[in-house]
């Protein structure tokens, strides 16, 4: 039974006015001044997840992108997204990315402003090994964003991701796994996740900080519940963190842009049927609308 002794704080609604009063760091002309993002994922069966996340990071203004993906798909990924650099990672015989193979990206991780781990990974044990190694390899000021299988690896092991700046982007099923129980009160559960794991958390339109602050954004309509949508969200948050936004600002801005893209596509395309790649491509316009 849920322990209800701690009530969630009242949430603050995220509005365009709030965001305009909390502007993102202003970049200079250099791509390096806009931050370096490394996305780690892209197993043989799901390379598109890393591609979506990486494109989202660029669409919100990150300056430089590296995709660390399975060796068998690295060349195809480089062609599909010519704006990125690629690090081929060793794979298992079934095409999953080996956890120990993250050493191939050690220099990229150490120099990144934000690292997103998870999109397209598909082996729980290998991902757990990779998470521990990645947490040790990133720079002191690097923001580590965890999504998908990386969240499963983190569940029950809050120290596995180290002690630096962390952002978690669970869906409701992943939130339940992190809590080891049903997630049936998103306000309270998101705050509990942030406190338990010492991280900023974005979960289904709720954003919580480790100190207990809670924010909420619009739903973006049911169309956001489509394959790859979570990768788009995680990539947008990582891109904003790379630009210099602190974890809470990156999570709030990224979650708002993701939802706003969904709202815009719903109005133009319909409530269902738009694609995650279309969400990604709409992020820049939604960002510009807040300038």
Secondary structure as GFF3:
##gff-version 3
##sequence-region A 1 291
A	DSSP	beta_strand	12	13	.	.	.	ID=ss1
A	DSSP	alpha_helix	16	20	.	.	.	ID=ss2
A	DSSP	three_ten_helix	32	34	.	.	.	ID=ss3
A	DSSP	beta_strand	36	40	.	.	.	ID=ss4
A	DSSP	alpha_helix	47	59	.	.	.	ID=ss5
A	DSSP	beta_strand	64	70	.	.	.	ID=ss6
A	DSSP	alpha_helix	74	80	.	.	.	ID=ss7
A	DSSP	beta_strand	85	89	.	.	.	ID=ss8
A	DSSP	three_ten_helix	100	105	.	.	.	ID=ss9
A	DSSP	alpha_helix	106	111	.	.	.	ID=ss10
A	DSSP	beta_strand	114	117	.	.	.	ID=ss11
A	DSSP	alpha_helix	124	137	.	.	.	ID=ss12
A	DSSP	beta_strand	143	146	.	.	.	ID=ss13
A	DSSP	alpha_helix	149	154	.	.	.	ID=ss14
A	DSSP	three_ten_helix	158	161	.	.	.	ID=ss15
A	DSSP	beta_strand	166	168	.	.	.	ID=ss16
A	DSSP	alpha_helix	172	179	.	.	.	ID=ss17
A	DSSP	alpha_helix	186	197	.	.	.	ID=ss18
A	DSSP	beta_strand	200	203	.	.	.	ID=ss19
A	DSSP	beta_strand	206	208	.	.	.	ID=ss20
A	DSSP	beta_strand	214	216	.	.	.	ID=ss21
A	DSSP	three_ten_helix	222	224	.	.	.	ID=ss22
A	DSSP	alpha_helix	229	242	.	.	.	ID=ss23
A	DSSP	alpha_helix	247	268	.	.	.	ID=ss24
A	DSSP	alpha_helix	276	289	.	.	.	ID=ss25
###
